Amino acid sequence: MTDLGDEASSRLAIELIGLRKHYREGQAEEVQALRGIDLEIERGEMVAVMGPSGSGKSTLMEILGCLSRPTGGEYRLFGQDASTIDADGLARLRGRTVGFIFQSFHLLPRLDIAENVELPLFYQRVPRRERRERALAALARVGLDHRASHIPGEISGGERQRAAIARALVNDPSLVLADEPTGNLDTDRGQEILEILKGVHSDGATVVIVTHDPGIGARAPRKVSIRDGLKVDDERVSA
Amino acid sequence: MKGIAGTAGLAGIAESFRQAWRLLLAHKLRSTLTLFGVVWGTASVIFLVGWGEGVSKMLDDGFSRAGKDMAFVFIGRVSEDFTPAVDRRALWYTQDDVEALRRRARLPEYVAGETRRFGSAAFRQRALNVDVRGVEPDGMAIRGAPIAEGRPIRQSDLDQRRRVVVVGHDARRDLLGAEGRVGSWVRIDGTPYQVIGILGRVGTQLSREGAEIDDQLWIPLTTHLVQFPHEWVDEPVIGMIIFKLRDRALIAETKHEVRAILAERLRVSPTDEEAIPIWSPVEMMNRMPANRQRTLMVMVAGATLVVSGIGIMSMMLDSVRQRRPEIGIRLAVGATRGAILTEFFLETFAVVAMGGLVGVAVGSALTLAMASIEAGDLVPVPVYSWDAVAISLTVMTTVGLLAGLIPAWRASRIDPAETLRAD
């Protein structure tokens, strides 16, 4: 599934050791978004990362998704130190190993839903026909195959979120990251999304959900709480 | 650049072109404006450079009609300080001077003596006051006027001082009318001459001494010397020596050589420009604004390129800036920087290439249409220039591609997370 050589040998999907991330906003003083986080997530786990806004959980997700590099500490993804992977290697990871679901969906407005879902496959150089088949399959998985030829502007927020999920799942990623996937949706739509993610989890993928919704957190087998850039709680709920 | 095109080959390129095309359609106004910038820039450069060339060519042609790359040696007076010009020693040339030049001067291609006098020419009931020239075969070569009918004046005509005449294009109309032809007889100052040839049309000259060639009658130089003896000099006086430059660029050297040879024979200083005045339209052209105009046109064209370039650049910069989130999304779902750059390259290339081709078409059509207009001898018409096509296309394409690629390159260099946050 991935091009990480020692993936099979690693028990852990994610290993964070003293992870730090600083931002410099203009001339102002440094913002410390993450101040040293240690975290291990095993393969096949489903974890909810909880925390108030500004706690650093989105920054954490960006680093987990290889969208951003940490300023300090270590991030091991399936056993490999992410800091040793070059930009193109990270791009490949994002395309094949990691499926990222954004809070604001991040669909390309000019492409129709099927094309949006195809996008990761496009960059994997999957042939056109196969791309379309797999995109439609992913859309069917989230119950959106009837919207394939609509553009994002023509469908509802819940449908857009499901399209974004289909895009994240189209490559059968080992790690699915969802940043506030229900944040912009009402409760019912949120439940739908959560069910889909649970399905992905039971199919074997590692799933990490960032949320500030306690209802979602309560339904995850493991709950990690973050506050002011530090891990404050890590509880496993026995099913 | 490694991108999708790198490994997926033609299918990848076709795919990227499809995407590029869709993006162009999605941003119709911006695409149109960019396209217009490229079209405008390319077309104006082709036309302006063509126009500059045309003005230059008009002047060049105008000067060349008296004879291409030629020069005139006139009769002068020794320049001596403080002496009134009328009191200075009079100078003139003879056939020996012409022969000496022909023998010794290396830089002129041809040398010939030429005499001229206005005389009365009559054919049947018509009579005209015309510019009658005494010419040599080499002189005819220098003048370059084509023979339309009959034959030119030959050395044998000079040797035997034949009374034969070659008639200029307009002089034929005015003097011979419909009835006269090769073989007809005309009278020049009362003496009968047989028409042996008729010149083709030369056109309006920008430099001339006396009448236009089209209005002249040409007779053998030796005959001319007998027909029109000098008023006060008791030997055959060659009123003017003409020569043709081997190399236009060597005008100064050629003048120097000719003047030195004549000065030696006339016993004047080899640097005395008043004693041996030499005048050439070539120098005139170099001094004239003709070339400056061409330079000006090239500068205007260059400015047009710069302005269009800036327009295209700002359009492209804006386009890419607006699409930074898109770049972020593409990176987030697995696009490499190479893939992003390939996409932007192809997309930009599509606009610029299309604009460039349309621009070349418009500029060429305009230039060729104006060039095909039947204009007078001294009306400039644009000259089509492949250089202008090549230069404008190259500049426009380069500017467009850079303007599209540089911001995309910068946007793809930072973390996708940051690019996405720009949303």
Boltz contact constraints between the chains, C-beta under 6 A:
constraints:
  - contact:
      token1: [A, 62]
      token2: [B, 417]
      max_distance: 6.0
  - contact:
      token1: [A, 67]
      token2: [B, 332]
      max_distance: 6.0
  - contact:
      token1: [A, 67]
      token2: [B, 416]
      max_distance: 6.0
  - contact:
      token1: [A, 67]
      token2: [B, 417]
      max_distance: 6.0
  - contact:
      token1: [A, 68]
      token2: [B, 415]
      max_distance: 6.0
  - contact:
      token1: [A, 68]
      token2: [B, 417]
      max_distance: 6.0
  - contact:
      token1: [A, 88]
      token2: [B, 336]
      max_distance: 6.0
  - contact:
      token1: [A, 91]
      token2: [B, 334]
      max_distance: 6.0
  - contact:
      token1: [A, 91]
      token2: [B, 336]
      max_distance: 6.0
  - contact:
      token1: [A, 94]
      token2: [B, 334]
      max_distance: 6.0
  - contact:
      token1: [A, 95]
      token2: [B, 334]
      max_distance: 6.0
  - contact:
      token1: [A, 100]
      token2: [B, 332]
      max_distance: 6.0
  - contact:
      token1: [A, 106]
      token2: [B, 329]
      max_distance: 6.0
  - contact:
      token1: [A, 108]
      token2: [B, 326]
      max_distance: 6.0
  - contact:
      token1: [A, 110]
      token2: [B, 26]
      max_distance: 6.0
  - contact:
      token1: [A, 119]
      token2: [B, 333]
      max_distance: 6.0
  - contact:
      token1: [A, 120]
      token2: [B, 333]
      max_distance: 6.0
  - contact:
      token1: [A, 120]
      token2: [B, 334]
      max_distance: 6.0
  - contact:
      token1: [A, 123]
      token2: [B, 334]
      max_distance: 6.0
  - contact:
      token1: [A, 123]
      token2: [B, 335]
      max_distance: 6.0
  - contact:
      token1: [A, 123]
      token2: [B, 339]
      max_distance: 6.0
  - contact:
      token1: [A, 125]
      token2: [B, 8]
      max_distance: 6.0
